[in-house]
Amino acid sequence: MTYSQRSTSASAASDISYLEYQIKATQEEIDQTKSVAEGYESMLNALQTSPGYDPEVHSEEEGHLLELLAGKQAWIDAANKRITELETELDKLDE
């Protein structure tokens, strides 16, 4: 049962429904971003395991993939923090 279904106040139920929606939408975006990041990781792995790869010399492509991965991970971390904040707000409304 969701928080909104347990709520006895109509106005609180609306706020709770909104927060639940935001949490779900953010989690879906995280899942999509993780999928994209996995693709970048796969491309980076293929590059790093290709014949002639020299770990001492970082190619422009490798640097670009590392930057993309770092950006995606930073976004995922921020989104997870946002989910935690939304869950805290949700808990306050449920009290």
PDB file as gemmi writes it, atoms N, CA and C in Angstrom:
CRYST1    1.000    1.000    1.000  90.00  90.00  90.00 P 1                      
ATOM      1  N   MET A   1       0.849  -1.172   0.000  1.00  0.00           N  
ATOM      2  CA  MET A   1       0.000   0.000   0.000  1.00  0.00           C  
ATOM      3  C   MET A   1       0.900   1.242   0.000  1.00  0.00           C  
ATOM      4  N   THR A   2       0.549   2.213  -0.836  1.00  0.00           N  
ATOM      5  CA  THR A   2       1.351   3.435  -0.927  1.00  0.00           C  
ATOM      6  C   THR A   2       0.998   4.374   0.211  1.00  0.00           C  
ATOM      7  N   TYR A   3       1.852   5.361   0.419  1.00  0.00           N  
ATOM      8  CA  TYR A   3       1.601   6.357   1.457  1.00  0.00           C  
ATOM      9  C   TYR A   3       0.263   7.053   1.226  1.00  0.00           C  
ATOM     10  N   SER A   4      -0.005   7.420  -0.032  1.00  0.00           N  
ATOM     11  CA  SER A   4      -1.232   8.160  -0.323  1.00  0.00           C  
ATOM     12  C   SER A   4      -2.479   7.332  -0.012  1.00  0.00           C  
ATOM     13  N   GLN A   5      -2.403   6.035  -0.155  1.00  0.00           N  
ATOM     14  CA  GLN A   5      -3.548   5.184   0.151  1.00  0.00           C  
ATOM     15  C   GLN A   5      -3.776   5.082   1.657  1.00  0.00           C  
ATOM     16  N   ARG A   6      -2.721   5.289   2.450  1.00  0.00           N  
ATOM     17  CA  ARG A   6      -2.844   5.211   3.904  1.00  0.00           C  
ATOM     18  C   ARG A   6      -3.230   6.544   4.523  1.00  0.00           C  
ATOM     19  N   SER A   7      -3.100   7.627   3.776  1.00  0.00           N  
ATOM     20  CA  SER A   7      -3.344   8.954   4.316  1.00  0.00           C  
ATOM     21  C   SER A   7      -4.831   9.193   4.545  1.00  0.00           C  
ATOM     22  N   THR A   8      -5.137   9.868   5.658  1.00  0.00           N  
ATOM     23  CA  THR A   8      -6.532  10.182   5.967  1.00  0.00           C  
ATOM     24  C   THR A   8      -6.890  11.605   5.570  1.00  0.00           C  
ATOM     25  N   SER A   9      -5.898  12.454   5.298  1.00  0.00           N  
ATOM     26  CA  SER A   9      -6.132  13.838   4.899  1.00  0.00           C  
ATOM     27  C   SER A   9      -6.062  13.956   3.378  1.00  0.00           C  
ATOM     28  N   ALA A  10      -7.088  14.583   2.796  1.00  0.00           N  
ATOM     29  CA  ALA A  10      -7.141  14.708   1.335  1.00  0.00           C  
ATOM     30  C   ALA A  10      -5.996  15.563   0.807  1.00  0.00           C  
ATOM     31  N   SER A  11      -5.672  16.666   1.478  1.00  0.00           N  
ATOM     32  CA  SER A  11      -4.590  17.530   0.997  1.00  0.00           C  
ATOM     33  C   SER A  11      -3.238  16.836   1.145  1.00  0.00           C  
ATOM     34  N   ALA A  12      -3.059  16.109   2.217  1.00  0.00           N  
ATOM     35  CA  ALA A  12      -1.810  15.367   2.401  1.00  0.00           C  
ATOM     36  C   ALA A  12      -1.703  14.264   1.357  1.00  0.00           C  
ATOM     37  N   ALA A  13      -2.818  13.653   1.027  1.00  0.00           N  
ATOM     38  CA  ALA A  13      -2.800  12.580   0.023  1.00  0.00           C  
ATOM     39  C   ALA A  13      -2.345  13.115  -1.321  1.00  0.00           C  
ATOM     40  N   SER A  14      -2.746  14.326  -1.668  1.00  0.00           N  
ATOM     41  CA  SER A  14      -2.322  14.931  -2.934  1.00  0.00           C  
ATOM     42  C   SER A  14      -0.819  15.190  -2.929  1.00  0.00           C  
ATOM     43  N   ASP A  15      -0.316  15.754  -1.847  1.00  0.00           N  
ATOM     44  CA  ASP A  15       1.120  15.998  -1.728  1.00  0.00           C  
ATOM     45  C   ASP A  15       1.899  14.692  -1.762  1.00  0.00           C  
ATOM     46  N   ILE A  16       1.363  13.717  -1.086  1.00  0.00           N  
ATOM     47  CA  ILE A  16       2.019  12.412  -1.024  1.00  0.00           C  
ATOM     48  C   ILE A  16       2.036  11.771  -2.409  1.00  0.00           C  
ATOM     49  N   SER A  17       0.929  11.853  -3.118  1.00  0.00           N  
ATOM     50  CA  SER A  17       0.871  11.285  -4.474  1.00  0.00           C  
ATOM     51  C   SER A  17       1.900  11.942  -5.385  1.00  0.00           C  
ATOM     52  N   TYR A  18       2.024  13.265  -5.252  1.00  0.00           N  
ATOM     53  CA  TYR A  18       3.001  13.997  -6.056  1.00  0.00           C  
ATOM     54  C   TYR A  18       4.421  13.527  -5.736  1.00  0.00           C  
ATOM     55  N   LEU A  19       4.731  13.385  -4.455  1.00  0.00           N  
ATOM     56  CA  LEU A  19       6.075  12.937  -4.065  1.00  0.00           C  
ATOM     57  C   LEU A  19       6.340  11.519  -4.552  1.00  0.00           C  
ATOM     58  N   GLU A  20       5.351  10.658  -4.431  1.00  0.00           N  
ATOM     59  CA  GLU A  20       5.506   9.283  -4.916  1.00  0.00           C  
ATOM     60  C   GLU A  20       5.774   9.273  -6.417  1.00  0.00           C  
ATOM     61  N   TYR A  21       5.055  10.134  -7.147  1.00  0.00           N  
ATOM     62  CA  TYR A  21       5.259  10.224  -8.584  1.00  0.00           C  
ATOM     63  C   TYR A  21       6.676  10.690  -8.890  1.00  0.00           C  
ATOM     64  N   GLN A  22       7.146  11.721  -8.186  1.00  0.00           N  
ATOM     65  CA  GLN A  22       8.486  12.253  -8.399  1.00  0.00           C  
ATOM     66  C   GLN A  22       9.561  11.198  -8.111  1.00  0.00           C  
ATOM     67  N   ILE A  23       9.369  10.438  -7.060  1.00  0.00           N  
ATOM     68  CA  ILE A  23      10.326   9.378  -6.714  1.00  0.00           C  
ATOM     69  C   ILE A  23      10.364   8.336  -7.825  1.00  0.00           C  
ATOM     70  N   LYS A  24       9.193   7.913  -8.273  1.00  0.00           N  
ATOM     71  CA  LYS A  24       9.136   6.887  -9.326  1.00  0.00           C  
ATOM     72  C   LYS A  24       9.755   7.406 -10.623  1.00  0.00           C  
ATOM     73  N   ALA A  25       9.432   8.641 -11.003  1.00  0.00           N  
ATOM     74  CA  ALA A  25       9.964   9.208 -12.240  1.00  0.00           C  
ATOM     75  C   ALA A  25      11.486   9.351 -12.165  1.00  0.00           C  
ATOM     76  N   THR A  26      11.973   9.784 -11.029  1.00  0.00           N  
ATOM     77  CA  THR A  26      13.422   9.939 -10.857  1.00  0.00           C  
ATOM     78  C   THR A  26      14.112   8.583 -10.921  1.00  0.00           C  
ATOM     79  N   GLN A  27      13.513   7.573 -10.309  1.00  0.00           N  
ATOM     80  CA  GLN A  27      14.105   6.236 -10.344  1.00  0.00           C  
ATOM     81  C   GLN A  27      14.146   5.700 -11.770  1.00  0.00           C  
ATOM     82  N   GLU A  28      13.112   5.976 -12.552  1.00  0.00           N  
ATOM     83  CA  GLU A  28      13.101   5.539 -13.955  1.00  0.00           C  
ATOM     84  C   GLU A  28      14.205   6.243 -14.746  1.00  0.00           C  
ATOM     85  N   GLU A  29      14.410   7.530 -14.472  1.00  0.00           N  
ATOM     86  CA  GLU A  29      15.487   8.260 -15.144  1.00  0.00           C  
ATOM     87  C   GLU A  29      16.853   7.701 -14.743  1.00  0.00           C  
ATOM     88  N   ILE A  30      16.993   7.339 -13.482  1.00  0.00           N  
ATOM     89  CA  ILE A  30      18.247   6.730 -13.015  1.00  0.00           C  
ATOM     90  C   ILE A  30      18.491   5.430 -13.771  1.00  0.00           C  
ATOM     91  N   ASP A  31      17.465   4.608 -13.884  1.00  0.00           N  
ATOM     92  CA  ASP A  31      17.601   3.330 -14.588  1.00  0.00           C  
ATOM     93  C   ASP A  31      18.019   3.540 -16.047  1.00  0.00           C  
ATOM     94  N   GLN A  32      17.414   4.535 -16.701  1.00  0.00           N  
ATOM     95  CA  GLN A  32      17.772   4.827 -18.090  1.00  0.00           C  
ATOM     96  C   GLN A  32      19.215   5.327 -18.184  1.00  0.00           C  
ATOM     97  N   THR A  33      19.599   6.180 -17.259  1.00  0.00           N  
ATOM     98  CA  THR A  33      20.960   6.726 -17.264  1.00  0.00           C  
ATOM     99  C   THR A  33      21.979   5.625 -16.992  1.00  0.00           C  
ATOM    100  N   LYS A  34      21.653   4.705 -16.103  1.00  0.00           N  
ATOM    101  CA  LYS A  34      22.551   3.576 -15.845  1.00  0.00           C  
ATOM    102  C   LYS A  34      22.731   2.738 -17.107  1.00  0.00           C  
ATOM    103  N   SER A  35      21.663   2.566 -17.857  1.00  0.00           N  
ATOM    104  CA  SER A  35      21.745   1.797 -19.101  1.00  0.00           C  
ATOM    105  C   SER A  35      22.683   2.485 -20.096  1.00  0.00           C  
ATOM    106  N   VAL A  36      22.574   3.795 -20.212  1.00  0.00           N  
ATOM    107  CA  VAL A  36      23.461   4.552 -21.097  1.00  0.00           C  
ATOM    108  C   VAL A  36      24.908   4.435 -20.609  1.00  0.00           C  
ATOM    109  N   ALA A  37      25.098   4.561 -19.298  1.00  0.00           N  
ATOM    110  CA  ALA A  37      26.444   4.468 -18.726  1.00  0.00           C  
ATOM    111  C   ALA A  37      27.049   3.085 -18.987  1.00  0.00           C  
ATOM    112  N   GLU A  38      26.228   2.045 -18.909  1.00  0.00           N  
ATOM    113  CA  GLU A  38      26.719   0.695 -19.203  1.00  0.00           C  
ATOM    114  C   GLU A  38      27.188   0.599 -20.645  1.00  0.00           C  
ATOM    115  N   GLY A  39      26.498   1.270 -21.538  1.00  0.00           N  
ATOM    116  CA  GLY A  39      26.919   1.302 -22.944  1.00  0.00           C  
ATOM    117  C   GLY A  39      28.274   1.973 -23.091  1.00  0.00           C  
ATOM    118  N   TYR A  40      28.464   3.092 -22.384  1.00  0.00           N  
ATOM    119  CA  TYR A  40      29.765   3.774 -22.409  1.00  0.00           C  
ATOM    120  C   TYR A  40      30.864   2.887 -21.829  1.00  0.00           C  
ATOM    121  N   GLU A  41      30.538   2.194 -20.731  1.00  0.00           N  
ATOM    122  CA  GLU A  41      31.516   1.284 -20.120  1.00  0.00           C  
ATOM    123  C   GLU A  41      31.901   0.173 -21.079  1.00  0.00           C  
ATOM    124  N   SER A  42      30.920  -0.338 -21.797  1.00  0.00           N  
ATOM    125  CA  SER A  42      31.180  -1.391 -22.769  1.00  0.00           C  
ATOM    126  C   SER A  42      32.091  -0.886 -23.882  1.00  0.00           C  
ATOM    127  N   MET A  43      31.812   0.328 -24.369  1.00  0.00           N  
ATOM    128  CA  MET A  43      32.648   0.917 -25.412  1.00  0.00           C  
ATOM    129  C   MET A  43      34.065   1.157 -24.905  1.00  0.00           C  
ATOM    130  N   LEU A  44      34.181   1.620 -23.673  1.00  0.00           N  
ATOM    131  CA  LEU A  44      35.490   1.869 -23.077  1.00  0.00           C  
ATOM    132  C   LEU A  44      36.254   0.551 -22.904  1.00  0.00           C  
ATOM    133  N   ASN A  45      35.561  -0.480 -22.457  1.00  0.00           N  
ATOM    134  CA  ASN A  45      36.185  -1.785 -22.286  1.00  0.00           C  
ATOM    135  C   ASN A  45      36.676  -2.332 -23.623  1.00  0.00           C  
ATOM    136  N   ALA A  46      35.847  -2.180 -24.661  1.00  0.00           N  
ATOM    137  CA  ALA A  46      36.251  -2.648 -25.994  1.00  0.00           C  
ATOM    138  C   ALA A  46      37.491  -1.896 -26.467  1.00  0.00           C  
ATOM    139  N   LEU A  47      37.521  -0.607 -26.212  1.00  0.00           N  
ATOM    140  CA  LEU A  47      38.671   0.201 -26.604  1.00  0.00           C  
ATOM    141  C   LEU A  47      39.934  -0.239 -25.852  1.00  0.00           C  
ATOM    142  N   GLN A  48      39.770  -0.453 -24.553  1.00  0.00           N  
ATOM    143  CA  GLN A  48      40.921  -0.793 -23.713  1.00  0.00           C  
ATOM    144  C   GLN A  48      41.410  -2.216 -23.903  1.00  0.00           C  
ATOM    145  N   THR A  49      40.612  -3.056 -24.487  1.00  0.00           N  
ATOM    146  CA  THR A  49      41.032  -4.442 -24.721  1.00  0.00           C  
ATOM    147  C   THR A  49      41.342  -4.707 -26.192  1.00  0.00           C  
ATOM    148  N   SER A  50      41.308  -3.655 -26.984  1.00  0.00           N  
ATOM    149  CA  SER A  50      41.594  -3.830 -28.404  1.00  0.00           C  
ATOM    150  C   SER A  50      43.094  -4.040 -28.623  1.00  0.00           C  
ATOM    151  N   PRO A  51      43.446  -4.756 -29.690  1.00  0.00           N  
ATOM    152  CA  PRO A  51      44.855  -4.963 -29.999  1.00  0.00           C  
ATOM    153  C   PRO A  51      45.551  -3.605 -30.231  1.00  0.00           C  
ATOM    154  N   GLY A  52      46.703  -3.481 -29.698  1.00  0.00           N  
ATOM    155  CA  GLY A  52      47.470  -2.260 -29.872  1.00  0.00           C  
ATOM    156  C   GLY A  52      47.160  -1.179 -28.854  1.00  0.00           C  
ATOM    157  N   TYR A  53      46.265  -1.459 -27.910  1.00  0.00           N  
ATOM    158  CA  TYR A  53      45.942  -0.467 -26.886  1.00  0.00           C  
ATOM    159  C   TYR A  53      47.148  -0.282 -25.968  1.00  0.00           C  
ATOM    160  N   ASP A  54      47.516   0.944 -25.722  1.00  0.00           N  
ATOM    161  CA  ASP A  54      48.623   1.271 -24.824  1.00  0.00           C  
ATOM    162  C   ASP A  54      48.060   2.041 -23.634  1.00  0.00           C  
ATOM    163  N   PRO A  55      48.063   1.425 -22.432  1.00  0.00           N  
ATOM    164  CA  PRO A  55      47.491   2.090 -21.256  1.00  0.00           C  
ATOM    165  C   PRO A  55      48.241   3.363 -20.858  1.00  0.00           C  
ATOM    166  N   GLU A  56      49.459   3.519 -21.348  1.00  0.00           N  
ATOM    167  CA  GLU A  56      50.233   4.715 -21.031  1.00  0.00           C  
ATOM    168  C   GLU A  56      49.793   5.918 -21.865  1.00  0.00           C  
ATOM    169  N   VAL A  57      49.171   5.643 -22.992  1.00  0.00           N  
ATOM    170  CA  VAL A  57      48.747   6.710 -23.898  1.00  0.00           C  
ATOM    171  C   VAL A  57      47.220   6.717 -23.941  1.00  0.00           C  
ATOM    172  N   HIS A  58      46.642   7.752 -23.394  1.00  0.00           N  
ATOM    173  CA  HIS A  58      45.179   7.852 -23.390  1.00  0.00           C  
ATOM    174  C   HIS A  58      44.728   8.571 -24.655  1.00  0.00           C  
ATOM    175  N   SER A  59      43.911   7.892 -25.408  1.00  0.00           N  
ATOM    176  CA  SER A  59      43.418   8.478 -26.654  1.00  0.00           C  
ATOM    177  C   SER A  59      42.324   9.506 -26.351  1.00  0.00           C  
ATOM    178  N   GLU A  60      42.034  10.311 -27.345  1.00  0.00           N  
ATOM    179  CA  GLU A  60      40.964  11.306 -27.217  1.00  0.00           C  
ATOM    180  C   GLU A  60      39.629  10.606 -26.992  1.00  0.00           C  
ATOM    181  N   GLU A  61      39.425   9.507 -27.700  1.00  0.00           N  
ATOM    182  CA  GLU A  61      38.176   8.741 -27.553  1.00  0.00           C  
ATOM    183  C   GLU A  61      38.034   8.199 -26.133  1.00  0.00           C  
ATOM    184  N   GLU A  62      39.133   7.673 -25.601  1.00  0.00           N  
ATOM    185  CA  GLU A  62      39.100   7.138 -24.247  1.00  0.00           C  
ATOM    186  C   GLU A  62      38.785   8.254 -23.244  1.00  0.00           C  
ATOM    187  N   GLY A  63      39.439   9.384 -23.410  1.00  0.00           N  
ATOM    188  CA  GLY A  63      39.183  10.517 -22.527  1.00  0.00           C  
ATOM    189  C   GLY A  63      37.739  10.975 -22.597  1.00  0.00           C  
ATOM    190  N   HIS A  64      37.194  10.999 -23.798  1.00  0.00           N  
ATOM    191  CA  HIS A  64      35.804  11.408 -23.986  1.00  0.00           C  
ATOM    192  C   HIS A  64      34.852  10.434 -23.286  1.00  0.00           C  
ATOM    193  N   LEU A  65      35.098   9.132 -23.441  1.00  0.00           N  
ATOM    194  CA  LEU A  65      34.250   8.139 -22.784  1.00  0.00           C  
ATOM    195  C   LEU A  65      34.343   8.242 -21.263  1.00  0.00           C  
ATOM    196  N   LEU A  66      35.551   8.481 -20.763  1.00  0.00           N  
ATOM    197  CA  LEU A  66      35.718   8.639 -19.316  1.00  0.00           C  
ATOM    198  C   LEU A  66      34.957   9.871 -18.808  1.00  0.00           C  
ATOM    199  N   GLU A  67      34.977  10.952 -19.575  1.00  0.00           N  
ATOM    200  CA  GLU A  67      34.226  12.156 -19.200  1.00  0.00           C  
ATOM    201  C   GLU A  67      32.720  11.891 -19.214  1.00  0.00           C  
ATOM    202  N   LEU A  68      32.260  11.193 -20.240  1.00  0.00           N  
ATOM    203  CA  LEU A  68      30.841  10.860 -20.318  1.00  0.00           C  
ATOM    204  C   LEU A  68      30.412   9.999 -19.135  1.00  0.00           C  
ATOM    205  N   LEU A  69      31.230   9.007 -18.808  1.00  0.00           N  
ATOM    206  CA  LEU A  69      30.924   8.141 -17.671  1.00  0.00           C  
ATOM    207  C   LEU A  69      30.890   8.929 -16.372  1.00  0.00           C  
ATOM    208  N   ALA A  70      31.857   9.805 -16.180  1.00  0.00           N  
ATOM    209  CA  ALA A  70      31.906  10.614 -14.963  1.00  0.00           C  
ATOM    210  C   ALA A  70      30.667  11.500 -14.859  1.00  0.00           C  
ATOM    211  N   GLY A  71      30.257  12.077 -15.975  1.00  0.00           N  
ATOM    212  CA  GLY A  71      29.059  12.909 -15.984  1.00  0.00           C  
ATOM    213  C   GLY A  71      27.808  12.128 -15.638  1.00  0.00           C  
ATOM    214  N   LYS A  72      27.677  10.948 -16.217  1.00  0.00           N  
ATOM    215  CA  LYS A  72      26.510  10.107 -15.922  1.00  0.00           C  
ATOM    216  C   LYS A  72      26.502   9.690 -14.453  1.00  0.00           C  
ATOM    217  N   GLN A  73      27.675   9.332 -13.926  1.00  0.00           N  
ATOM    218  CA  GLN A  73      27.744   8.915 -12.528  1.00  0.00           C  
ATOM    219  C   GLN A  73      27.411  10.072 -11.592  1.00  0.00           C  
ATOM    220  N   ALA A  74      27.881  11.268 -11.918  1.00  0.00           N  
ATOM    221  CA  ALA A  74      27.560  12.444 -11.102  1.00  0.00           C  
ATOM    222  C   ALA A  74      26.050  12.703 -11.122  1.00  0.00           C  
ATOM    223  N   TRP A  75      25.435  12.554 -12.297  1.00  0.00           N  
ATOM    224  CA  TRP A  75      23.990  12.751 -12.398  1.00  0.00           C  
ATOM    225  C   TRP A  75      23.246  11.706 -11.571  1.00  0.00           C  
ATOM    226  N   ILE A  76      23.689  10.452 -11.650  1.00  0.00           N  
ATOM    227  CA  ILE A  76      23.052   9.373 -10.883  1.00  0.00           C  
ATOM    228  C   ILE A  76      23.174   9.651  -9.386  1.00  0.00           C  
ATOM    229  N   ASP A  77      24.345  10.082  -8.943  1.00  0.00           N  
ATOM    230  CA  ASP A  77      24.538  10.395  -7.530  1.00  0.00           C  
ATOM    231  C   ASP A  77      23.603  11.519  -7.084  1.00  0.00           C  
ATOM    232  N   ALA A  78      23.489  12.566  -7.899  1.00  0.00           N  
ATOM    233  CA  ALA A  78      22.599  13.686  -7.572  1.00  0.00           C  
ATOM    234  C   ALA A  78      21.135  13.234  -7.553  1.00  0.00           C  
ATOM    235  N   ALA A  79      20.751  12.392  -8.483  1.00  0.00           N  
ATOM    236  CA  ALA A  79      19.373  11.898  -8.539  1.00  0.00           C  
ATOM    237  C   ALA A  79      19.068  11.011  -7.338  1.00  0.00           C  
ATOM    238  N   ASN A  80      20.023  10.189  -6.932  1.00  0.00           N  
ATOM    239  CA  ASN A  80      19.821   9.365  -5.734  1.00  0.00           C  
ATOM    240  C   ASN A  80      19.667  10.245  -4.494  1.00  0.00           C  
ATOM    241  N   LYS A  81      20.433  11.320  -4.439  1.00  0.00           N  
ATOM    242  CA  LYS A  81      20.307  12.258  -3.316  1.00  0.00           C  
ATOM    243  C   LYS A  81      18.919  12.886  -3.329  1.00  0.00           C  
ATOM    244  N   ARG A  82      18.442  13.242  -4.522  1.00  0.00           N  
ATOM    245  CA  ARG A  82      17.109  13.830  -4.647  1.00  0.00           C  
ATOM    246  C   ARG A  82      16.040  12.841  -4.190  1.00  0.00           C  
ATOM    247  N   ILE A  83      16.193  11.586  -4.529  1.00  0.00           N  
ATOM    248  CA  ILE A  83      15.225  10.579  -4.077  1.00  0.00           C  
ATOM    249  C   ILE A  83      15.212  10.509  -2.556  1.00  0.00           C  
ATOM    250  N   THR A  84      16.378  10.553  -1.952  1.00  0.00           N  
ATOM    251  CA  THR A  84      16.459  10.522  -0.489  1.00  0.00           C  
ATOM    252  C   THR A  84      15.728  11.718   0.111  1.00  0.00           C  
ATOM    253  N   GLU A  85      15.922  12.893  -0.493  1.00  0.00           N  
ATOM    254  CA  GLU A  85      15.232  14.098  -0.018  1.00  0.00           C  
ATOM    255  C   GLU A  85      13.718  13.964  -0.177  1.00  0.00           C  
ATOM    256  N   LEU A  86      13.273  13.441  -1.306  1.00  0.00           N  
ATOM    257  CA  LEU A  86      11.843  13.248  -1.529  1.00  0.00           C  
ATOM    258  C   LEU A  86      11.258  12.248  -0.539  1.00  0.00           C  
ATOM    259  N   GLU A  87      11.997  11.188  -0.255  1.00  0.00           N  
ATOM    260  CA  GLU A  87      11.531  10.189   0.711  1.00  0.00           C  
ATOM    261  C   GLU A  87      11.440  10.787   2.108  1.00  0.00           C  
ATOM    262  N   THR A  88      12.354  11.678   2.444  1.00  0.00           N  
ATOM    263  CA  THR A  88      12.311  12.354   3.741  1.00  0.00           C  
ATOM    264  C   THR A  88      11.064  13.229   3.820  1.00  0.00           C  
ATOM    265  N   GLU A  89      10.773  13.977   2.751  1.00  0.00           N  
ATOM    266  CA  GLU A  89       9.558  14.789   2.699  1.00  0.00           C  
ATOM    267  C   GLU A  89       8.329  13.913   2.827  1.00  0.00           C  
ATOM    268  N   LEU A  90       8.351  12.777   2.170  1.00  0.00           N  
ATOM    269  CA  LEU A  90       7.239  11.848   2.211  1.00  0.00           C  
ATOM    270  C   LEU A  90       7.025  11.333   3.626  1.00  0.00           C  
ATOM    271  N   ASP A  91       8.100  10.985   4.293  1.00  0.00           N  
ATOM    272  CA  ASP A  91       7.999  10.511   5.676  1.00  0.00           C  
ATOM    273  C   ASP A  91       7.405  11.580   6.593  1.00  0.00           C  
ATOM    274  N   LYS A  92       7.776  12.835   6.369  1.00  0.00           N  
ATOM    275  CA  LYS A  92       7.233  13.934   7.188  1.00  0.00           C  
ATOM    276  C   LYS A  92       5.734  14.065   6.993  1.00  0.00           C  
ATOM    277  N   LEU A  93       5.279  13.928   5.768  1.00  0.00           N  
ATOM    278  CA  LEU A  93       3.842  14.034   5.501  1.00  0.00           C  
ATOM    279  C   LEU A  93       3.081  12.849   6.058  1.00  0.00           C  
ATOM    280  N   ASP A  94       3.739  11.729   6.151  1.00  0.00           N  
ATOM    281  CA  ASP A  94       3.073  10.510   6.634  1.00  0.00           C  
ATOM    282  C   ASP A  94       2.896  10.516   8.138  1.00  0.00           C  
ATOM    283  N   GLU A  95       3.636  11.376   8.808  1.00  0.00           N  
ATOM    284  CA  GLU A  95       3.566  11.399  10.283  1.00  0.00           C  
ATOM    285  C   GLU A  95       2.290  12.021  10.796  1.00  0.00           C  
TER     286      GLU A  95                                                      
END                                                                             
